[in-house]
Amino acid sequence: MTRAALIGLGTMGPGIAATLARAGMAVSCYDVSGAARGNAPAQIAAADDVLARLDVPDRGNGGPVDICESLEACVDGADLVIENVPENLEIKATLFRELGGLISADCIVASDTSGIPISALQKNIPSPGRVVGMHWSNPPHIIPIIEVIAGDETSAATVAWMVETIKGLGLKPVVVKKDVPGFVENRVLYALMRECVDLVEQGVIEAEALDTCVSWGIGYKLSVIGPMALLDVAGLDIYEAVGGYLNKDLSARADVSDYVSAKTGQGMLGMKTGGGIYDYTPEKIATLRAERAAKLVAVRKILDSQAP
Ligand SMILES: NC(=O)c1ccc[n+]([C@@H]2O[C@H](COP(=O)([O-])OP(=O)(O)OC[C@H]3O[C@@H](n4cnc5c(N)ncnc54)[C@H](O)[C@@H]3O)[C@@H](O)[C@H]2O)c1
């Protein structure tokens, strides 16, 4: 049985812990924050409820998730450490240096970084060949893809082990062959976001209409036909003709749009402050979260049932 240690119990940690435990790993967790440790059991239980609704088999023979009071206790005997500490190179590098003195030489160390190069992280540990990117999507207990990223020093065996481990969780590993900033999922997402923000900022469309257009148009279609397959469906000649005049008209700005910075400057950060692009009340947030989780579960069940 794999012994997994999870470091960081913020947005991502609890859902990952629940996923690993339900798949039969022995899971221990640690967070520097006592509040995060205190909140974790309820969050892990809530994620486990969603996994049950997704019909994920319960192989929880690793026992209940252990919440540890120290990093040392958490990683003791671990085969796999997954770090989910904040997206900050110094915080992660410091953690890696601490881990170096605590784990065995053959323990795999995975980082859930959204885009910090794995090559920069693995320099901080005595066994860099065992360090690999394991980039989950939020909410991690619902979205089935995980990017696997090799840094310059990651061994092929570590990548292969991670791919097999993710398959063993019933999830979908996608190997990113170059350690590029943002990896693949966020590069594609941010290219889409840049164009969407630009269209709203230029007054081409209202935000709500844009969301309807993308969700019910390409969003709906892309969950069934990926973009490269879509090129074949549309015809590469059509892409060549349209891309020939349209690509040069698309947003290519290198900074973040004023539309966004004007809002952040006023403290309008989105759901967490009650307003961003849209306005929110606490009741509306609770309803939206429940509705969206239920829809994601329903869509994933349909897609899983039709998978080849
Ligand atoms: N939030 C997302 O949508 C998302 C999606 C994919 C990947 N990620 C990545 O996952 C990582 C974690 O993101 P998050 O959104 O869960 O962050 P978060 O800020 O919600 O949680 C981070 C947690 O780490 C704890 N922490 C800080 N330093 C620590 C240390 N030295 N040891 C132990 N615990 C420590 C904090 O107390 C906090 O609870 C980041 O690298 C992020 O880029 C986030």
The ligand as a MOL file (V3000), in Angstrom:
LIG
                    3D

  0  0  0     0  0            999 V3000
M  V30 BEGIN CTAB
M  V30 COUNTS 44 48 0 0 0
M  V30 BEGIN ATOM
M  V30 1 N -6.4970 26.7700 -6.0460 0
M  V30 2 C -6.4730 26.2250 -7.2700 0
M  V30 3 O -7.4280 26.3560 -8.0590 0
M  V30 4 C -5.2850 25.4060 -7.6880 0
M  V30 5 C -5.4130 24.4920 -8.7590 0
M  V30 6 C -4.3110 23.6940 -9.1050 0
M  V30 7 C -3.1180 23.8370 -8.4260 0
M  V30 8 N -3.0150 24.7640 -7.4180 0 CHG=1
M  V30 9 C -1.7210 24.8760 -6.7520 0
M  V30 10 O -1.7640 24.1280 -5.5530 0
M  V30 11 C -0.9370 24.7600 -4.5670 0
M  V30 12 C -1.7920 25.0840 -3.3530 0
M  V30 13 O -2.8370 25.9500 -3.7660 0
M  V30 14 P -4.0940 26.2570 -2.8270 0
M  V30 15 O -5.0340 27.0460 -3.7010 0
M  V30 16 O -4.5530 25.0150 -2.1580 0 CHG=-1
M  V30 17 O -3.4020 27.2340 -1.7660 0
M  V30 18 P -3.9900 27.7750 -0.3890 0
M  V30 19 O -3.3440 29.0690 -0.1420 0
M  V30 20 O -5.4810 27.6700 -0.3700 0
M  V30 21 O -3.4390 26.7070 0.6770 0
M  V30 22 C -2.0830 26.5660 0.9790 0
M  V30 23 C -1.9800 25.9620 2.3720 0
M  V30 24 O -0.6020 25.7100 2.6480 0
M  V30 25 C -0.3490 26.0200 4.0090 0
M  V30 26 N 1.0820 26.2270 4.1550 0
M  V30 27 C 1.8220 27.3350 3.8590 0
M  V30 28 N 3.1290 27.0960 4.0740 0
M  V30 29 C 3.2310 25.8200 4.5230 0
M  V30 30 C 4.3160 24.9960 4.9200 0
M  V30 31 N 5.5810 25.4360 4.8620 0
M  V30 32 N 4.0520 23.7330 5.3480 0
M  V30 33 C 2.7690 23.2830 5.4170 0
M  V30 34 N 1.7000 24.0260 5.0530 0
M  V30 35 C 1.9260 25.2730 4.5960 0
M  V30 36 C -1.2180 27.2360 4.2980 0
M  V30 37 O -1.4660 27.3600 5.6850 0
M  V30 38 C -2.4750 26.9030 3.4830 0
M  V30 39 O -3.4470 26.2220 4.2600 0
M  V30 40 C -0.3560 25.9860 -5.2440 0
M  V30 41 O 0.9170 25.6870 -5.7430 0
M  V30 42 C -1.3420 26.2730 -6.3620 0
M  V30 43 O -0.7520 26.9840 -7.4400 0
M  V30 44 C -4.0760 25.5170 -7.0070 0
M  V30 END ATOM
M  V30 BEGIN BOND
M  V30 1 1 1 2
M  V30 2 2 2 3
M  V30 3 1 2 4
M  V30 4 1 4 5
M  V30 5 2 4 44
M  V30 6 2 5 6
M  V30 7 1 6 7
M  V30 8 2 7 8
M  V30 9 1 8 9
M  V30 10 1 8 44
M  V30 11 1 9 10
M  V30 12 1 9 42
M  V30 13 1 10 11
M  V30 14 1 11 12
M  V30 15 1 11 40
M  V30 16 1 12 13
M  V30 17 1 13 14
M  V30 18 2 14 15
M  V30 19 1 14 16
M  V30 20 1 14 17
M  V30 21 1 17 18
M  V30 22 2 18 19
M  V30 23 1 18 20
M  V30 24 1 18 21
M  V30 25 1 21 22
M  V30 26 1 22 23
M  V30 27 1 23 24
M  V30 28 1 23 38
M  V30 29 1 24 25
M  V30 30 1 25 26
M  V30 31 1 25 36
M  V30 32 1 26 27
M  V30 33 1 26 35
M  V30 34 2 27 28
M  V30 35 1 28 29
M  V30 36 1 29 30
M  V30 37 2 29 35
M  V30 38 1 30 31
M  V30 39 2 30 32
M  V30 40 1 32 33
M  V30 41 2 33 34
M  V30 42 1 34 35
M  V30 43 1 36 37
M  V30 44 1 36 38
M  V30 45 1 38 39
M  V30 46 1 40 41
M  V30 47 1 40 42
M  V30 48 1 42 43
M  V30 END BOND
M  V30 END CTAB
M  END
